[in-house]
Amino acid sequence: MATRSPTPAARRAVPRRVVVVHTKELVRQTAERCRSWLGVEAGIIGSGRWDVRPITVASVQTLARRD
């Protein structure tokens, strides 16, 4: 049985996750946990930032205000 390699588009596709929290402090804490536990620099949405990465921590207030 032949092994198929992924298509170029599938190789580029990165699963994205958003963690939604209620306060700026929880945004900061969750991003820090992603860094320390997973070794991943999380993106942040909130407090004037809109930095989307494969794992992004977002403030529910910022998402609610977004048009």
Backbone hydrogen bonds, N-H to C=O, Kabsch-Sander energy under -0.5 kcal/mol:
donor,donor_aa,acceptor,acceptor_aa,energy
11,R,7,T,-2.2
12,R,8,P,-1.7
13,A,9,A,-1.4
17,R,54,P,-2.8
19,V,56,T,-3.0
20,V,18,V,-0.6
21,V,19,V,-0.5
21,V,58,A,-2.8
27,V,23,T,-1.8
28,R,24,K,-2.3
29,Q,25,E,-2.7
30,T,26,L,-2.6
31,A,27,V,-2.3
32,E,28,R,-2.1
33,R,29,Q,-2.2
34,C,30,T,-2.2
35,R,31,A,-1.8
36,S,32,E,-2.8
37,W,33,R,-3.2
38,L,33,R,-0.7
38,L,34,C,-1.1
39,G,34,C,-0.7
39,G,35,R,-0.6
40,V,34,C,-1.9
42,A,40,V,-0.8
43,G,55,I,-2.9
44,I,51,D,-0.6
45,I,57,V,-2.6
46,G,44,I,-0.5
46,G,49,R,-2.1
49,R,46,G,-1.6
51,D,44,I,-2.7
52,V,50,W,-0.7
56,T,17,R,-2.4
57,V,43,G,-2.9
58,A,19,V,-3.1
58,A,56,T,-0.5
59,S,45,I,-2.3
60,V,21,V,-2.6
63,L,59,S,-2.2
64,A,60,V,-2.2
65,R,61,Q,-1.6
66,R,62,T,-1.2
